[in-house]
Amino acid sequence: MAHIHFTGIGGVGMVGLAHIAADLGEKVTGSDAAESVMLSGLRSRGLEVTAHHVDTLPGQPELLVYSSAVPEHNSERRCAARLGIPEMRRGDYLSTLGQRFARTVAVAGSHGKTTTAAMIAHICREAGLEPGYLVGGAVNGWERSAAAGNGRLLITEVDESDGTQAGFQADIAVVLNVDDDHCWSLGGVEKLEACFVEFGRRAALVVTWRTPTTERLFGGHQPVLFVDEALALSEGAPPQPGPHNRVNGAVAVAVAERLGVSRPTALAALRSFPGVSRRMSERHRSADGQLVIVEDYAHHPAELKAAMAALREGYPGRRLLILFQPHRFERVKRYGATFAELLSSAERAWVVAPFAAWRQDQELADPREIVRQMRPEAAAGYLANDPDAIAAAVVPEMRGGEASVLAVIGAGDICKAIPALCQAMP
């Protein structure tokens, strides 16, 4: 048994790694900057975690694993350096952890990783494979989003934002798409694409959706499986609406087949997929069914477009109102005009002050420009990130007897406005 200390253990990726390490018999300790449900879940299984970073590491850990958000001057990292304790980034530790499983499926892509990894894990659980899994979101109805399973098969997301996916050696590498998101953190689009190519090069098999970009990047890879478009859009759809969910489902079924699950079993399991929290999640429905609140995690133009298509499909005939919070000022700078164009197709849309992801880069862009560039009839305004003020501005637009769906969209803390919205709804 090794003792591993996780610095930044409250993040969704870190907490999952901690659970898997504990399942495999490692001694796990950890800390985070603040109290959270994640920490409570770790404590409930007897693990020693603190809601603050410490100056002296507990016990004598053989390894410190840290989140990419934890800087080198963090007190725990300084302590590890002083004591000669090896350190690893979260993604690098995941690559090492993967080597302990006989087979690995790693899901990469600019969009859809969490849902698709959860779909594959759900199918394999339903088929009795007892998989290990690491999913970057709360899967509805699951006790937790990570487990070691029987120790033979691991299904995990991998992360392009810090480049660590390039070090993961998967038996099956899933590449859902390659978009320009996170290119700023890796040094440009070419380096981002090179990260995906290296990830595919290390894998025994690449499974991907056929697009001009994936054909260019992986067409020469041997072997590569391009998922069939017609099949994805016609067979075995999951319960969640939207073409993107059918595409993700088709990829999940294709991967499950290569893991030994029969196609009928995989399709049946997909149809019972419970979904992931904050992905097209219905949060409120009025007694008469006229007013609905839905939450989604979209924070890139491709994701916003997919979410809006799913909302139109899943709630036909309703007025579409959108409360959108940009995630990071970098995305406002790069995609502001595209966000404005997309939001203009809603009946009404508000932009909420961005979630800066703990960065001080407000000078990069003015998020109010998104509203200014929108179609005037759709532009409802720019709002401070205050739940009560948001509810006061938005709820009156949902009265009057018209069937409406309000979509609360963003990957930041816009979710905190939902209780106030629900309470103010008629």
Secondary structure, DSSP 8 states (H G I E B T S, - for coil): --EEEEETTTSHHHHHHHHHHHHTT-EEEEE-SS--HHHHHHHHTT-EEESS--SS-SS--SEEEE-TTS-TT-HHHHHHHHHT--EEEHHHHHHHHHTTSSEEEEEE-SS-HHHHHHHHHHHHHHTT---EEE-SS-BTT-S-SEE-TTSSEEEEE--STTSGGGG---SEEEE----STTHHHHTSHHHHHHHHHHHHHTSSEEEEE--HHHHHHHTTSSSEEEE-HHHHHHS---SS-SHHHHHHHHHHHHHHHHTT--HHHHHHHHTT---BTTSSEEEEE-TTS-EEEEEE---SHHHHHHHHHHHHHHSTTSEEEEEE--BSHHHHHHHHHHHHHHHTTSSEEEEE--B-TT---GGG--THHHHHTS-TTTEEEEE-S-HHHHHHHHGGGG-SS--EEEEEE-SSGGGGGHHHHHHH--
